[in-house]
């Protein structure tokens, strides 16, 4: 039975609960009925000039001493972005980090893969990253680059992705879409203020996707509801709820041949390891958030928020992995965790149903403004409680046969007769934190100082639910920044932040298989400059250096040949450039570039040092532009360019995927049918059908190669009713 179209009581019941982002204290609207129109107009301010969450508090983009990029709704619609991997292609500081077609995807920021437990946020509150994150209910996406210990506590140092939800407004839109593969897509966006003090926004999407990969067609249903309730003259409650169910076969990634050579002549339509009995991967996700704000006075505001996020994954895949059972690898001369030199690979029947991840977060915060003499203060103090659990059943992971990457038809084998075991708790993690941040202003200077004291209590269990690890740590994560208002349009800043992230798990092929390394401390220094011209154009530049202990599989004399260790330092030093807004009355631009040097030093393995680290291209660039043609009213020509330098694919740096450039193009046409606006979007990605390796990242210590999508055309039309 197709789970995507199975009606559930939960999908209906969820139409009443989840929080939205709140406006900054300085912009808090009056709650009187006569000024509701102003509240609605504020929701449509240019997204590029405001940020809702960051490690340095909420505030306008220019005064935030961190590199933040905001992708607004207009860009998401123009590019017809629907997956996390497609989202990442719009910012040069982002890249894929194990992002298979048909599975939940992860990305890296500044070369550091995001922590799926804490790296993704909705309206500033955590959501599980192990889900297919929908975008239909999103007004903008905020990409906070770099260390964000105050914002998220224990997290990877690359940054966080914050999805800002749509707010209630008078809107009635229906979107229909298709693509060159024959997919079918329908979405509705309905909003209304039911009374002067209560508004709702409902979004839904139904998608039958025909994948460019054979046997990887999928289906998705999505429902969300956002509500705003103005309580009295000073209070406001924002609630959001969304539910999604999806089903799609997951496509395995390629691996290096004999650990030394990239596969050649790859057919991007071919699904590695396909077996007729392979079931789709089902992912059901529920996300709830709520935020209550209360204005004690024009200068002081309380914020109480909470979130619940749950993702249930039925993982089913005929997984292509390694060559342990292939004849060409039998003598042990070729590493078994790579494909064989002749292209042979093993197929595993992998089943892990009811893989359940839960995030629960509560936060209380007080924000206020006051002065001490000539110094103006903007103070934020609060406390936060974050809990995460992982429940899994003992999986089936059994070898069923061997195939070759050049097989026109994958040989068919019998599935394993084994069945998954009972569900058991695998992880129970809790973070308790208090935080404070003071922005002190004097003339053209601002000094921000604060930090977060976090206590982590985490218990891990083996596959049978037996205690395996209990770790506790307490850390103070300080951060500070200095901002100089050089002119009315230009700010410059320097910042220093410390953070902490959990140690990684040793891969199964190392001597300390399954061991979790201790938590690691990271440090980041950043210098930047920001330019804003009357909300029409924003320009930014940031120079940064982020370091943390290097975690890797070290070659040694153990029976396994490798041990997973923390040794030496991993340092990422880079320059980022961004531009967003109107260049002329007819030409708009979203562009970014990143130059990143990622190195390991003092690691004890010379072959792993002195070169770029795996899956971190030295240079990336992305440009997306739209030009309104003067001779046809409402007709715009869109175009884009994506570039990545060569991408290292082995720990010793000897094998790299080649550099690539990909060009996109499209048309956008806006017109009226009677009194109803209609918008057409035609986009063609990878216009010249260029083959490239978009991802050389890792999962559970193993490295995979994912080719980029071939040329794809998409067409959508949106009717405003």
Helices and strands as residue ranges (DSSP letters): G 3-5, H 9-13, G 25-27, G 33-35, H 36-42, G 47-49, E 50-51, E 59-60, E 67-72, H 73-79, H 84-88, E 94-96, E 107-109, E 112-113, E 120-122, E 125-126, E 138-145, H 149-152, E 159-165, E 171-179, E 184-195, E 198-209, E 218-231, E 235-248, E 281-297, E 300-321, G 327-329, E 344-372, E 375-393, E 396-404, E 423-442, E 445-461, E 467-485, E 490-501, E 520-533, E 537-555, E 562-582, E 587-601, G 606-608, E 619-628, E 635-644, E 647-648, E 656-657, E 660-673, E 676-685, E 693-695, E 698-699, E 702-703, E 706-707, E 712-720
